[in-house]
Amino acid sequence: MNVLLRPSLELDSARHLLRWITREDLTPIDKPDQSQLSRPGGRPDFVFEDSRKRKYVLELTRLLTPELRSLENTVAAKVCAPVEYLLPGTYGLHIQLNDPLGRGRIAPEVLKKTKQEIIKILKDGNLQKTQQLSEGFVLWRARDEGHRLVPWVTSPELPFDLSDTHPVAKELRVAFGKLMEEADLKFRGYNPFRLLLIATSQSGLDLEFHAGRFKDGKGVLLTWMDTLCERISNIDAIFLEPGINVRSAGGKVIAGHKYVESKAGYYLELWRHSSVPRLLV
């Protein structure tokens, strides 16, 4: 089944991963979560096919604590939804938190002020590609197409030697296990290659440290994976998407973002089933 999909950040991410794996620019042949009947547990996001007729079934997800996800939903409802139809493209609204658990709350008056400020910028015709807002939030353009504003709430960086007993690690470990179970359920009935892509740039994790192997041990993500791999039956490989930090003119990091237009890329293969050959060609 060939499907015509509207441009989106999610489609960009899926294509970029497949370009990195196959060295081809692939077009999706199906979007099961929209084209097929719903079922308990849901269906994966995309199906692609390469020049060798190999199929790749993709599920995209993000590693967030429940509190962080709830806060994003609030920002989406109070700020993004009321203004996004006015935007000339797809934008992100970056909010950097001080609390790594995402337990902080943004006052209703701050959300209202942010919404009004964005509306005024648009009415005055002063919208820039990257725009610093008065509350410290950052508005940045991700795509020229669409009318969409995506909340992008990020946690502060976590300690490089983060242990599995750290309070933040405990919450992220539970969230990691849940998204793994959800993806495994969505892939039921689909043939290899079934790939899970996890975006980590909002979680505060650094893949160099938290997904690395060292002489005296390994990062927490690998530790969590060790405890989950025996419970996975429908996932063939798991990749981590670190993202690339976008910086302001002054050098300050303003958003976790990846350059999806690039022919190259970097993804970390967190895990691959022993029966699956190395995917990279």
MIKOLDO-164074 format. One line per field, with one value per residue: residue number from 0; x, y, z of N, C-alpha, C in turn. Coordinates in steps of 0.02 Angstrom, whole numbers. Layout:
// MIKOLDO-164074
k <- c(NUM | ...)
n_x <- c(X | ...)
n_y <- c(Y | ...)
n_z <- c(Z | ...)
ca_x <- c(X | ...)
ca_y <- c(Y | ...)
ca_z <- c(Z | ...)
c_x <- c(X | ...)
c_y <- c(Y | ...)
c_z <- c(Z | ...)
END
This chain:
// MIKOLDO-164074
k <- c(0 | 1 | 2 | 3 | 4 | 5 | 6 | 7 | 8 | 9 | 10 | 11 | 12 | 13 | 14 | 15 | 16 | 17 | 18 | 19 | 20 | 21 | 22 | 23 | 24 | 25 | 26 | 27 | 28 | 29 | 30 | 31 | 32 | 33 | 34 | 35 | 36 | 37 | 38 | 39 | 40 | 41 | 42 | 43 | 44 | 45 | 46 | 47 | 48 | 49 | 50 | 51 | 52 | 53 | 54 | 55 | 56 | 57 | 58 | 59 | 60 | 61 | 62 | 63 | 64 | 65 | 66 | 67 | 68 | 69 | 70 | 71 | 72 | 73 | 74 | 75 | 76 | 77 | 78 | 79 | 80 | 81 | 82 | 83 | 84 | 85 | 86 | 87 | 88 | 89 | 90 | 91 | 92 | 93 | 94 | 95 | 96 | 97 | 98 | 99 | 100 | 101 | 102 | 103 | 104 | 105 | 106 | 107 | 108 | 109 | 110 | 111 | 112 | 113 | 114 | 115 | 116 | 117 | 118 | 119 | 120 | 121 | 122 | 123 | 124 | 125 | 126 | 127 | 128 | 129 | 130 | 131 | 132 | 133 | 134 | 135 | 136 | 137 | 138 | 139 | 140 | 141 | 142 | 143 | 144 | 145 | 146 | 147 | 148 | 149 | 150 | 151 | 152 | 153 | 154 | 155 | 156 | 157 | 158 | 159 | 160 | 161 | 162 | 163 | 164 | 165 | 166 | 167 | 168 | 169 | 170 | 171 | 172 | 173 | 174 | 175 | 176 | 177 | 178 | 179 | 180 | 181 | 182 | 183 | 184 | 185 | 186 | 187 | 188 | 189 | 190 | 191 | 192 | 193 | 194 | 195 | 196 | 197 | 198 | 199 | 200 | 201 | 202 | 203 | 204 | 205 | 206 | 207 | 208 | 209 | 210 | 211 | 212 | 213 | 214 | 215 | 216 | 217 | 218 | 219 | 220 | 221 | 222 | 223 | 224 | 225 | 226 | 227 | 228 | 229 | 230 | 231 | 232 | 233 | 234 | 235 | 236 | 237 | 238 | 239 | 240 | 241 | 242 | 243 | 244 | 245 | 246 | 247 | 248 | 249 | 250 | 251 | 252 | 253 | 254 | 255 | 256 | 257 | 258 | 259 | 260 | 261 | 262 | 263 | 264 | 265 | 266 | 267 | 268 | 269 | 270 | 271 | 272 | 273 | 274 | 275 | 276 | 277 | 278 | 279 | 280)
n_x <- c(43 | 36 | 55 | 7 | 83 | 71 | 197 | 297 | 371 | 388 | 388 | 502 | 599 | 588 | 623 | 753 | 822 | 808 | 877 | 1004 | 1023 | 1001 | 1062 | 986 | 857 | 708 | 533 | 385 | 278 | 167 | 63 | 25 | -41 | -135 | -193 | -244 | -361 | -396 | -327 | -314 | -179 | -124 | -43 | 110 | 207 | 259 | 289 | 419 | 502 | 647 | 766 | 796 | 684 | 665 | 576 | 543 | 483 | 429 | 429 | 411 | 464 | 475 | 583 | 525 | 489 | 336 | 288 | 351 | 295 | 161 | 170 | 208 | 91 | 4 | 61 | 43 | -97 | -131 | -51 | 4 | -101 | -200 | -133 | -64 | -121 | -99 | 32 | 165 | 218 | 303 | 338 | 441 | 419 | 525 | 558 | 655 | 682 | 717 | 708 | 754 | 662 | 550 | 449 | 414 | 300 | 222 | 165 | -6 | -26 | 95 | 92 | -18 | 30 | 136 | 67 | -4 | 103 | 161 | 57 | 55 | 182 | 163 | 59 | 122 | 213 | 343 | 405 | 539 | 664 | 723 | 671 | 684 | 587 | 501 | 488 | 593 | 577 | 595 | 559 | 563 | 593 | 556 | 513 | 464 | 339 | 164 | 56 | 93 | 132 | 246 | 266 | 417 | 485 | 620 | 732 | 861 | 1037 | 1093 | 1194 | 1355 | 1396 | 1281 | 1188 | 1096 | 1016 | 983 | 859 | 802 | 846 | 775 | 642 | 651 | 689 | 574 | 488 | 555 | 543 | 403 | 379 | 447 | 374 | 253 | 290 | 330 | 209 | 139 | 206 | 163 | 124 | 185 | 315 | 497 | 600 | 584 | 588 | 633 | 637 | 704 | 693 | 800 | 842 | 771 | 769 | 878 | 979 | 1141 | 1205 | 1334 | 1386 | 1282 | 1239 | 1349 | 1492 | 1612 | 1774 | 1751 | 1618 | 1450 | 1334 | 1175 | 1067 | 1103 | 1107 | 972 | 920 | 972 | 893 | 772 | 777 | 747 | 612 | 565 | 489 | 447 | 522 | 654 | 769 | 840 | 858 | 941 | 907 | 1002 | 995 | 1037 | 1107 | 1038 | 1105 | 1104 | 1151 | 1238 | 1294 | 1224 | 1137 | 984 | 888 | 847 | 883 | 881 | 968 | 879 | 889 | 1013 | 1124 | 1199 | 1213 | 1186 | 1159 | 1132 | 1148 | 1060 | 1019 | 1006 | 920 | 980 | 958 | 947 | 1025 | 1164 | 1106 | 1153 | 1219)
n_y <- c(-60 | 106 | 264 | 435 | 553 | 693 | 820 | 811 | 826 | 702 | 614 | 662 | 622 | 482 | 456 | 504 | 417 | 297 | 332 | 338 | 204 | 130 | 202 | 258 | 364 | 342 | 312 | 311 | 168 | 138 | 192 | 127 | 161 | 249 | 206 | 79 | -28 | 13 | -64 | -151 | -88 | -27 | 24 | 23 | 170 | 192 | 112 | 67 | 34 | -32 | -27 | -159 | -223 | -245 | -229 | -103 | -77 | 51 | 125 | 273 | 359 | 451 | 475 | 519 | 581 | 546 | 666 | 764 | 740 | 768 | 904 | 953 | 925 | 1016 | 1139 | 1125 | 1130 | 1254 | 1352 | 1317 | 1258 | 1365 | 1458 | 1403 | 1391 | 1510 | 1515 | 1524 | 1394 | 1253 | 1254 | 1249 | 1259 | 1294 | 1249 | 1259 | 1166 | 1176 | 1076 | 909 | 805 | 855 | 907 | 1034 | 1169 | 1275 | 1434 | 1481 | 1614 | 1642 | 1556 | 1610 | 1739 | 1705 | 1651 | 1765 | 1846 | 1780 | 1790 | 1929 | 1951 | 1886 | 1962 | 2085 | 2055 | 2015 | 1893 | 1785 | 1665 | 1603 | 1642 | 1730 | 1729 | 1830 | 1764 | 1680 | 1570 | 1489 | 1513 | 1424 | 1389 | 1239 | 1178 | 1233 | 1203 | 1180 | 1220 | 1229 | 1212 | 1148 | 1089 | 1086 | 1028 | 1022 | 932 | 973 | 937 | 776 | 698 | 639 | 519 | 453 | 351 | 196 | 204 | 333 | 459 | 519 | 431 | 317 | 353 | 375 | 249 | 172 | 237 | 207 | 67 | 57 | 119 | 31 | -87 | -44 | -21 | -149 | -215 | -147 | -190 | -319 | -451 | -397 | -411 | -431 | -292 | -233 | -84 | 17 | 185 | 293 | 450 | 547 | 671 | 762 | 714 | 736 | 647 | 595 | 521 | 480 | 455 | 391 | 287 | 218 | 105 | 59 | 36 | 11 | -22 | 10 | 123 | 184 | 163 | 50 | -41 | -44 | -96 | -225 | -288 | -292 | -353 | -490 | -493 | -443 | -476 | -438 | -337 | -291 | -211 | -75 | 97 | 246 | 417 | 552 | 689 | 859 | 998 | 1158 | 1318 | 1485 | 1649 | 1693 | 1579 | 1503 | 1356 | 1323 | 1235 | 1062 | 978 | 906 | 896 | 859 | 869 | 834 | 721 | 633 | 569 | 528 | 393 | 292 | 122 | 40 | -89 | -249 | -386 | -551 | -634 | -553 | -484 | -368 | -208 | -97 | -48)
n_z <- c(0 | -49 | 20 | 35 | 124 | 232 | 253 | 400 | 565 | 623 | 514 | 450 | 543 | 537 | 403 | 403 | 490 | 416 | 302 | 353 | 387 | 266 | 166 | 69 | 0 | 60 | 30 | 124 | 126 | 194 | 329 | 464 | 586 | 546 | 426 | 445 | 532 | 701 | 849 | 1007 | 1098 | 988 | 831 | 732 | 676 | 541 | 381 | 278 | 120 | 43 | -98 | -115 | -85 | 47 | 197 | 319 | 473 | 573 | 734 | 822 | 965 | 1122 | 1261 | 1409 | 1573 | 1665 | 1722 | 1647 | 1521 | 1550 | 1579 | 1453 | 1383 | 1443 | 1404 | 1267 | 1258 | 1316 | 1258 | 1128 | 1045 | 1033 | 951 | 844 | 716 | 657 | 622 | 502 | 455 | 531 | 698 | 846 | 1022 | 1141 | 1306 | 1444 | 1586 | 1763 | 1855 | 1850 | 1854 | 1802 | 1878 | 1901 | 1886 | 1768 | 1789 | 1766 | 1723 | 1661 | 1551 | 1484 | 1457 | 1371 | 1262 | 1218 | 1186 | 1077 | 984 | 967 | 909 | 787 | 732 | 720 | 624 | 653 | 665 | 686 | 627 | 736 | 894 | 1041 | 1185 | 1309 | 1432 | 1435 | 1359 | 1198 | 1030 | 883 | 710 | 629 | 513 | 348 | 302 | 344 | 486 | 633 | 806 | 912 | 1074 | 1167 | 1293 | 1401 | 1509 | 1631 | 1607 | 1657 | 1788 | 1734 | 1785 | 1820 | 1924 | 1939 | 2048 | 2071 | 2098 | 1980 | 1882 | 1920 | 1890 | 1752 | 1711 | 1734 | 1644 | 1526 | 1521 | 1503 | 1378 | 1299 | 1313 | 1257 | 1123 | 1084 | 1087 | 986 | 872 | 849 | 740 | 629 | 508 | 511 | 455 | 616 | 691 | 826 | 868 | 982 | 1047 | 1144 | 1186 | 1265 | 1391 | 1474 | 1474 | 1423 | 1286 | 1263 | 1389 | 1462 | 1384 | 1355 | 1352 | 1472 | 1553 | 1687 | 1693 | 1631 | 1548 | 1613 | 1525 | 1452 | 1555 | 1593 | 1476 | 1476 | 1571 | 1510 | 1384 | 1372 | 1380 | 1265 | 1113 | 987 | 934 | 830 | 823 | 914 | 914 | 966 | 966 | 974 | 944 | 895 | 966 | 950 | 940 | 1003 | 938 | 1032 | 1080 | 1171 | 1216 | 1142 | 1099 | 1080 | 938 | 773 | 618 | 494 | 359 | 323 | 239 | 307 | 474 | 646 | 745 | 887 | 905 | 1015 | 1047 | 972 | 906 | 923 | 814 | 707 | 566 | 549 | 514 | 445 | 287)
ca_x <- c(0 | 73 | 16 | 32 | 83 | 89 | 262 | 293 | 434 | 393 | 408 | 572 | 640 | 587 | 662 | 823 | 848 | 812 | 931 | 1066 | 1028 | 1002 | 1096 | 938 | 802 | 650 | 466 | 343 | 226 | 107 | 62 | -25 | -82 | -189 | -224 | -273 | -408 | -364 | -329 | -285 | -107 | -106 | -2 | 170 | 199 | 274 | 320 | 459 | 531 | 707 | 773 | 801 | 617 | 663 | 530 | 563 | 425 | 458 | 392 | 449 | 441 | 520 | 593 | 506 | 455 | 265 | 278 | 373 | 245 | 102 | 184 | 204 | 20 | -24 | 86 | 10 | -167 | -139 | -12 | 13 | -164 | -234 | -97 | -26 | -152 | -75 | 103 | 183 | 264 | 304 | 383 | 447 | 422 | 572 | 555 | 707 | 665 | 771 | 699 | 762 | 604 | 495 | 394 | 398 | 239 | 225 | 106 | -55 | -16 | 153 | 69 | -62 | 74 | 173 | 20 | -17 | 165 | 169 | 6 | 77 | 238 | 136 | 20 | 169 | 255 | 412 | 425 | 605 | 675 | 734 | 645 | 686 | 527 | 515 | 492 | 651 | 562 | 622 | 518 | 609 | 561 | 582 | 495 | 427 | 270 | 117 | 38 | 98 | 177 | 260 | 301 | 479 | 506 | 680 | 761 | 932 | 1082 | 1101 | 1265 | 1384 | 1402 | 1214 | 1180 | 1028 | 979 | 967 | 786 | 784 | 857 | 721 | 583 | 664 | 691 | 504 | 462 | 589 | 511 | 335 | 380 | 471 | 316 | 205 | 315 | 329 | 139 | 120 | 239 | 134 | 97 | 225 | 377 | 558 | 636 | 542 | 638 | 609 | 681 | 689 | 725 | 820 | 872 | 733 | 771 | 937 | 1029 | 1194 | 1216 | 1406 | 1397 | 1228 | 1229 | 1415 | 1526 | 1675 | 1813 | 1723 | 1546 | 1414 | 1284 | 1111 | 1023 | 1122 | 1086 | 899 | 908 | 989 | 838 | 712 | 783 | 716 | 539 | 549 | 480 | 426 | 566 | 716 | 826 | 822 | 906 | 932 | 916 | 1027 | 980 | 1092 | 1087 | 1038 | 1130 | 1091 | 1211 | 1284 | 1321 | 1182 | 1095 | 914 | 841 | 873 | 857 | 924 | 965 | 853 | 905 | 1080 | 1128 | 1231 | 1176 | 1216 | 1113 | 1165 | 1110 | 1059 | 1009 | 984 | 907 | 1036 | 940 | 943 | 1091 | 1178 | 1063 | 1188 | 1251)
ca_y <- c(0 | 168 | 316 | 503 | 582 | 764 | 829 | 818 | 813 | 630 | 584 | 680 | 580 | 414 | 455 | 515 | 354 | 248 | 354 | 318 | 131 | 101 | 248 | 275 | 407 | 299 | 340 | 264 | 135 | 131 | 221 | 82 | 190 | 288 | 173 | 15 | -27 | 16 | -125 | -140 | -82 | 17 | 1 | 64 | 233 | 193 | 56 | 87 | -21 | -9 | -50 | -231 | -246 | -258 | -184 | -78 | -53 | 98 | 158 | 328 | 378 | 494 | 456 | 573 | 562 | 563 | 736 | 804 | 732 | 804 | 975 | 967 | 925 | 1078 | 1191 | 1115 | 1151 | 1324 | 1398 | 1296 | 1249 | 1427 | 1503 | 1371 | 1400 | 1574 | 1510 | 1508 | 1338 | 1211 | 1284 | 1219 | 1304 | 1262 | 1269 | 1225 | 1161 | 1170 | 1013 | 854 | 761 | 887 | 917 | 1105 | 1190 | 1342 | 1470 | 1496 | 1681 | 1639 | 1526 | 1659 | 1792 | 1678 | 1647 | 1833 | 1872 | 1749 | 1820 | 1997 | 1945 | 1869 | 2019 | 2139 | 2033 | 2014 | 1825 | 1765 | 1592 | 1587 | 1700 | 1726 | 1760 | 1866 | 1719 | 1636 | 1517 | 1502 | 1493 | 1412 | 1358 | 1173 | 1164 | 1287 | 1180 | 1168 | 1271 | 1187 | 1232 | 1088 | 1103 | 1049 | 1039 | 982 | 930 | 990 | 880 | 733 | 684 | 591 | 455 | 438 | 281 | 170 | 217 | 404 | 468 | 532 | 369 | 272 | 372 | 364 | 176 | 150 | 263 | 169 | 2 | 63 | 132 | -31 | -133 | -18 | -33 | -221 | -232 | -119 | -227 | -386 | -468 | -368 | -448 | -391 | -269 | -191 | -40 | 67 | 243 | 328 | 515 | 553 | 736 | 800 | 680 | 754 | 594 | 604 | 453 | 462 | 429 | 349 | 228 | 196 | 51 | 82 | -16 | -4 | -33 | 36 | 173 | 160 | 139 | -20 | -81 | -53 | -140 | -293 | -317 | -294 | -385 | -556 | -484 | -416 | -529 | -411 | -283 | -318 | -168 | -13 | 151 | 307 | 479 | 600 | 758 | 906 | 1059 | 1220 | 1370 | 1555 | 1684 | 1700 | 1514 | 1469 | 1303 | 1344 | 1181 | 998 | 975 | 870 | 922 | 803 | 878 | 807 | 654 | 592 | 570 | 486 | 358 | 240 | 59 | 19 | -161 | -284 | -457 | -593 | -666 | -501 | -463 | -297 | -176 | -48 | -75)
ca_z <- c(0 | -51 | 51 | 26 | 191 | 239 | 286 | 473 | 600 | 633 | 450 | 440 | 586 | 511 | 341 | 418 | 516 | 362 | 259 | 389 | 385 | 199 | 120 | 17 | 20 | 52 | 37 | 161 | 88 | 236 | 396 | 493 | 639 | 515 | 369 | 463 | 588 | 767 | 888 | 1073 | 1096 | 933 | 775 | 723 | 641 | 470 | 347 | 219 | 81 | 8 | -166 | -113 | -65 | 119 | 231 | 384 | 511 | 621 | 787 | 850 | 1031 | 1160 | 1331 | 1454 | 1635 | 1661 | 1739 | 1590 | 1469 | 1571 | 1571 | 1381 | 1364 | 1467 | 1360 | 1203 | 1262 | 1337 | 1216 | 1058 | 1007 | 1015 | 906 | 790 | 650 | 631 | 607 | 432 | 456 | 591 | 747 | 912 | 1080 | 1187 | 1376 | 1482 | 1656 | 1812 | 1890 | 1803 | 1855 | 1767 | 1925 | 1904 | 1851 | 1740 | 1812 | 1713 | 1696 | 1616 | 1489 | 1451 | 1432 | 1314 | 1206 | 1195 | 1156 | 1010 | 941 | 951 | 863 | 722 | 706 | 702 | 570 | 677 | 680 | 661 | 625 | 806 | 931 | 1114 | 1214 | 1371 | 1490 | 1428 | 1311 | 1131 | 973 | 827 | 652 | 613 | 443 | 315 | 289 | 398 | 535 | 692 | 859 | 951 | 1137 | 1174 | 1362 | 1414 | 1577 | 1633 | 1598 | 1715 | 1802 | 1687 | 1819 | 1845 | 1945 | 1932 | 2109 | 2073 | 2090 | 1911 | 1845 | 1936 | 1852 | 1681 | 1700 | 1729 | 1580 | 1474 | 1518 | 1476 | 1306 | 1267 | 1311 | 1209 | 1055 | 1071 | 1073 | 921 | 818 | 841 | 674 | 576 | 495 | 515 | 513 | 658 | 722 | 874 | 874 | 1044 | 1054 | 1214 | 1200 | 1314 | 1456 | 1513 | 1466 | 1374 | 1261 | 1269 | 1456 | 1489 | 1342 | 1336 | 1388 | 1500 | 1585 | 1753 | 1690 | 1573 | 1563 | 1640 | 1471 | 1437 | 1613 | 1587 | 1419 | 1497 | 1610 | 1469 | 1319 | 1371 | 1377 | 1199 | 1063 | 923 | 913 | 801 | 840 | 948 | 902 | 1006 | 928 | 1022 | 926 | 890 | 999 | 913 | 984 | 984 | 914 | 1089 | 1098 | 1219 | 1188 | 1146 | 1083 | 1056 | 869 | 727 | 551 | 455 | 288 | 312 | 212 | 358 | 536 | 698 | 789 | 925 | 908 | 1085 | 1052 | 911 | 920 | 899 | 750 | 656 | 541 | 555 | 465 | 405 | 227)
c_x <- c(44 | 28 | 49 | 25 | 101 | 157 | 253 | 362 | 443 | 416 | 481 | 618 | 645 | 630 | 737 | 856 | 858 | 866 | 999 | 1077 | 1040 | 1044 | 1052 | 887 | 737 | 585 | 423 | 290 | 163 | 118 | 8 | -69 | -137 | -228 | -260 | -319 | -370 | -372 | -299 | -209 | -82 | -64 | 58 | 158 | 207 | 299 | 355 | 483 | 591 | 711 | 780 | 735 | 615 | 618 | 557 | 501 | 451 | 406 | 437 | 421 | 493 | 524 | 582 | 479 | 381 | 251 | 297 | 321 | 181 | 110 | 181 | 132 | -14 | -3 | 52 | -61 | -174 | -104 | -14 | -52 | -198 | -198 | -68 | -55 | -128 | -3 | 116 | 235 | 256 | 358 | 386 | 447 | 464 | 567 | 605 | 687 | 727 | 768 | 704 | 704 | 545 | 436 | 373 | 335 | 249 | 160 | 60 | -45 | 44 | 132 | 25 | -20 | 112 | 128 | 8 | 44 | 175 | 119 | 27 | 135 | 213 | 97 | 66 | 215 | 329 | 438 | 492 | 611 | 687 | 717 | 647 | 625 | 544 | 522 | 551 | 639 | 589 | 576 | 565 | 575 | 596 | 570 | 458 | 353 | 229 | 101 | 35 | 148 | 185 | 295 | 362 | 507 | 565 | 703 | 833 | 975 | 1090 | 1175 | 1292 | 1390 | 1336 | 1208 | 1107 | 985 | 960 | 892 | 764 | 792 | 800 | 658 | 592 | 665 | 620 | 474 | 492 | 557 | 441 | 335 | 405 | 413 | 265 | 226 | 312 | 258 | 118 | 148 | 210 | 106 | 134 | 291 | 437 | 568 | 592 | 588 | 605 | 660 | 659 | 728 | 739 | 840 | 834 | 741 | 828 | 992 | 1079 | 1215 | 1289 | 1420 | 1345 | 1210 | 1296 | 1440 | 1595 | 1711 | 1782 | 1647 | 1514 | 1359 | 1217 | 1065 | 1039 | 1102 | 1011 | 883 | 921 | 930 | 775 | 716 | 750 | 640 | 517 | 544 | 465 | 468 | 631 | 777 | 799 | 878 | 889 | 949 | 938 | 1005 | 1043 | 1068 | 1091 | 1058 | 1112 | 1156 | 1263 | 1313 | 1280 | 1140 | 1022 | 865 | 877 | 842 | 905 | 916 | 944 | 868 | 973 | 1078 | 1159 | 1188 | 1212 | 1160 | 1151 | 1120 | 1114 | 1057 | 986 | 976 | 961 | 1021 | 939 | 1013 | 1101 | 1143 | 1101 | 1223 | 1315)
c_y <- c(62 | 223 | 383 | 537 | 656 | 769 | 839 | 804 | 738 | 594 | 600 | 634 | 508 | 409 | 462 | 452 | 303 | 267 | 333 | 243 | 105 | 140 | 263 | 324 | 369 | 338 | 289 | 232 | 124 | 169 | 184 | 114 | 235 | 250 | 108 | 22 | -26 | -51 | -110 | -139 | -38 | -16 | 47 | 124 | 228 | 125 | 83 | 25 | 5 | -40 | -126 | -264 | -267 | -206 | -166 | -49 | -11 | 121 | 211 | 347 | 422 | 470 | 517 | 545 | 579 | 636 | 781 | 800 | 769 | 879 | 995 | 970 | 990 | 1136 | 1186 | 1142 | 1226 | 1374 | 1378 | 1293 | 1315 | 1470 | 1469 | 1381 | 1465 | 1569 | 1493 | 1452 | 1298 | 1238 | 1242 | 1273 | 1271 | 1293 | 1227 | 1225 | 1159 | 1104 | 954 | 805 | 792 | 901 | 990 | 1120 | 1261 | 1377 | 1486 | 1565 | 1685 | 1609 | 1574 | 1715 | 1769 | 1674 | 1716 | 1863 | 1844 | 1779 | 1890 | 1996 | 1931 | 1927 | 2076 | 2120 | 2028 | 1943 | 1809 | 1689 | 1565 | 1649 | 1688 | 1763 | 1787 | 1822 | 1671 | 1578 | 1538 | 1473 | 1483 | 1372 | 1292 | 1155 | 1224 | 1268 | 1178 | 1230 | 1235 | 1216 | 1174 | 1107 | 1058 | 1065 | 993 | 987 | 952 | 928 | 842 | 718 | 631 | 522 | 435 | 364 | 260 | 183 | 291 | 412 | 480 | 468 | 319 | 288 | 360 | 289 | 149 | 174 | 224 | 100 | 5 | 75 | 71 | -81 | -110 | -31 | -107 | -244 | -206 | -159 | -298 | -395 | -438 | -406 | -402 | -351 | -220 | -150 | 10 | 123 | 284 | 394 | 528 | 624 | 777 | 773 | 701 | 702 | 613 | 535 | 432 | 430 | 377 | 290 | 200 | 137 | 75 | 25 | -37 | -12 | -5 | 84 | 143 | 134 | 67 | -66 | -95 | -102 | -213 | -327 | -325 | -339 | -454 | -551 | -457 | -473 | -503 | -353 | -313 | -276 | -103 | 38 | 210 | 367 | 533 | 671 | 799 | 971 | 1119 | 1276 | 1440 | 1586 | 1690 | 1634 | 1475 | 1415 | 1323 | 1288 | 1118 | 985 | 936 | 899 | 865 | 810 | 846 | 737 | 606 | 594 | 528 | 457 | 304 | 179 | 33 | -57 | -188 | -357 | -500 | -626 | -617 | -482 | -388 | -261 | -129 | -80 | -36)
c_z <- c(0 | -24 | 38 | 94 | 188 | 272 | 361 | 503 | 610 | 570 | 434 | 481 | 559 | 448 | 355 | 446 | 460 | 312 | 288 | 384 | 314 | 149 | 59 | 45 | 7 | 62 | 75 | 117 | 129 | 301 | 435 | 547 | 613 | 462 | 387 | 524 | 655 | 803 | 956 | 1069 | 1040 | 879 | 767 | 677 | 565 | 446 | 285 | 183 | 42 | -61 | -171 | -92 | 9 | 152 | 300 | 417 | 569 | 672 | 817 | 918 | 1065 | 1232 | 1375 | 1519 | 1627 | 1675 | 1681 | 1533 | 1486 | 1562 | 1497 | 1358 | 1385 | 1422 | 1292 | 1203 | 1274 | 1291 | 1142 | 1018 | 988 | 963 | 844 | 721 | 618 | 605 | 533 | 429 | 520 | 638 | 811 | 964 | 1133 | 1257 | 1415 | 1556 | 1700 | 1849 | 1841 | 1802 | 1819 | 1812 | 1929 | 1864 | 1825 | 1758 | 1754 | 1682 | 1649 | 1549 | 1449 | 1420 | 1370 | 1253 | 1176 | 1160 | 1085 | 961 | 920 | 900 | 792 | 691 | 683 | 644 | 588 | 691 | 646 | 660 | 695 | 847 | 1006 | 1142 | 1283 | 1432 | 1486 | 1382 | 1242 | 1078 | 914 | 772 | 635 | 540 | 414 | 306 | 353 | 439 | 602 | 742 | 907 | 1016 | 1144 | 1243 | 1378 | 1486 | 1574 | 1625 | 1663 | 1727 | 1755 | 1718 | 1852 | 1863 | 1939 | 1993 | 2117 | 2062 | 2018 | 1870 | 1858 | 1895 | 1777 | 1665 | 1693 | 1663 | 1522 | 1465 | 1487 | 1401 | 1267 | 1260 | 1260 | 1137 | 1037 | 1054 | 1004 | 862 | 808 | 771 | 616 | 569 | 501 | 450 | 552 | 703 | 767 | 879 | 935 | 1045 | 1128 | 1234 | 1251 | 1385 | 1501 | 1509 | 1412 | 1350 | 1266 | 1337 | 1476 | 1445 | 1319 | 1377 | 1409 | 1535 | 1652 | 1752 | 1627 | 1596 | 1582 | 1585 | 1452 | 1494 | 1610 | 1531 | 1436 | 1533 | 1568 | 1408 | 1316 | 1366 | 1309 | 1149 | 993 | 898 | 888 | 818 | 870 | 938 | 946 | 962 | 976 | 1008 | 923 | 920 | 952 | 961 | 957 | 961 | 970 | 1113 | 1148 | 1186 | 1197 | 1129 | 1064 | 988 | 826 | 658 | 504 | 381 | 272 | 285 | 262 | 421 | 587 | 741 | 826 | 926 | 979 | 1092 | 986 | 928 | 888 | 832 | 692 | 632 | 550 | 497 | 419 | 346 | 213)
END
